[in-house]
Amino acid sequence: VLLTCVATGDLPLSISWSREGSVLMNDSQRITITEREIKEGGTTFIRSILRICSTGANDAGVYSCIAENEAGNDTATFELNVAPPEGAAQIVLHPVDSTVIPDGDTVLLTCVAYGDLPLSISWSREGSTLMNDSQRI
């Protein structure tokens, strides 16, 4: 993924990048930020490119490009959505967020998913995986 930001203003002018409020830096593994000065007519532009290699679901979010100089700053935002890979498991019917039932009643929670086989669904409660026990689950 390449996100490009072009800014102009009095020099010195700098551009920085953030994701969900956290500053991004070159990490040489997956994230690289390049900056280039471009002169066109009498105007100087700074072009910054944020490159994210091997994107995954964790890369989704709001990215910001912040241009700054002594006179002030300006921000542009980009929302990055990452589609799951072809055939990846996807939940299409989510269980309800909250269910209140009387003590002792039975509850049925449904989760429907699709994707390439083999596909499995597991349930957890408060961080612990629920096992299929014929009496309660």
C-alpha positions in Angstrom: 0.0 0.0 0.0 1.3 3.5 -0.9 -0.1 6.6 0.8 1.1 9.9 -0.7 1.1 13.3 0.9 2.2 16.5 -0.9 2.6 19.7 1.0 3.8 23.2 0.3 4.7 26.2 2.6 7.6 28.2 3.8 10.8 26.2 4.3 11.9 24.4 6.4 8.8 22.1 5.9 8.5 18.7 7.4 6.0 15.8 7.0 5.4 13.1 9.5 3.0 10.2 9.6 0.9 8.6 12.3 -1.6 5.8 12.6 -4.4 6.1 15.1 -2.4 8.9 16.9 0.9 6.9 17.1 3.9 8.3 15.2 5.1 6.0 12.4 8.8 5.6 11.6 10.8 3.7 9.0 11.2 0.2 10.4 13.0 -1.3 7.3 10.8 -4.4 7.6 7.4 -3.4 6.5 7.1 0.4 6.8 9.1 2.9 4.7 8.7 6.6 4.5 10.4 8.5 1.7 10.4 12.2 1.2 11.4 14.3 -1.8 11.5 18.0 -2.5 9.9 19.0 -5.8 10.3 22.5 -7.4 7.7 23.6 -9.8 7.7 27.2 -11.1 8.5 29.2 -8.0 6.9 26.8 -5.6 8.6 24.1 -3.5 6.6 21.0 -2.6 7.5 18.2 -0.3 6.2 14.8 -1.3 6.1 12.0 1.3 5.2 8.5 0.6 4.3 6.0 3.3 4.7 2.4 2.0 3.3 -0.6 3.9 4.5 -4.0 2.7 2.6 -7.2 3.3 -0.5 -5.5 4.7 -2.8 -7.4 7.0 -5.9 -6.8 9.0 -3.9 -5.2 11.8 -2.8 -2.4 9.4 -6.4 -1.1 9.0 -7.1 2.2 10.6 -6.8 6.0 10.2 -3.5 7.3 8.9 -2.5 10.9 9.2 0.0 13.0 7.2 1.1 16.0 9.2 2.9 18.9 7.4 4.6 21.4 9.7 6.7 24.5 9.5 7.3 27.6 11.7 4.0 29.2 10.5 1.8 26.2 11.5 0.7 22.7 10.5 -2.0 20.9 8.4 -3.2 17.4 8.5 -4.6 15.0 5.9 -6.2 11.7 7.0 -6.6 8.5 5.1 -8.7 5.5 6.2 -7.2 2.2 5.2 -9.5 -0.9 5.1 -7.8 -4.2 4.5 -9.9 -6.9 2.8 -9.4 -10.4 4.0 -7.4 -12.7 1.6 -9.4 -14.8 -0.8 -11.0 -17.7 1.0 -10.2 -16.4 4.5 -12.8 -17.2 7.2 -15.3 -14.5 7.6 -18.1 -14.3 10.2 -21.3 -13.3 8.4 -23.8 -13.6 11.3 -22.4 -12.1 14.5 -23.6 -13.2 17.9 -25.5 -10.5 19.7 -23.3 -8.2 21.8 -25.3 -8.6 25.0 -28.0 -11.0 26.0 -29.8 -11.0 29.4 -31.8 -14.1 30.4 -33.3 -15.3 33.7 -31.0 -17.5 35.8 -31.5 -21.2 34.8 -32.9 -20.5 31.3 -31.3 -21.8 28.1 -29.7 -19.5 25.6 -28.9 -20.2 22.0 -26.1 -18.1 20.4 -25.5 -18.5 16.7 -22.4 -17.7 14.7 -22.3 -18.3 10.9 -19.0 -18.2 9.0 -17.7 -19.0 5.5 -14.3 -19.6 3.9 -12.1 -22.2 2.4 -12.3 -25.6 4.1 -11.2 -26.8 6.6 -13.1 -24.1 8.6 -13.8 -24.2 12.4 -15.6 -22.0 14.8 -14.6 -21.8 18.5 -16.3 -20.0 21.4 -14.7 -18.4 24.4 -16.0 -16.8 27.6 -13.9 -14.2 29.4 -10.8 -15.4 27.6 -11.2 -19.1 28.2 -12.2 -21.5 25.3 -15.5 -23.2 25.9 -15.4 -27.0 25.3 -18.4 -29.0 24.1 -19.9 -30.6 27.1 -23.2 -32.4 26.5 -24.8 -31.2 29.7 -24.3 -27.4 29.3 -22.7 -26.6 26.0 
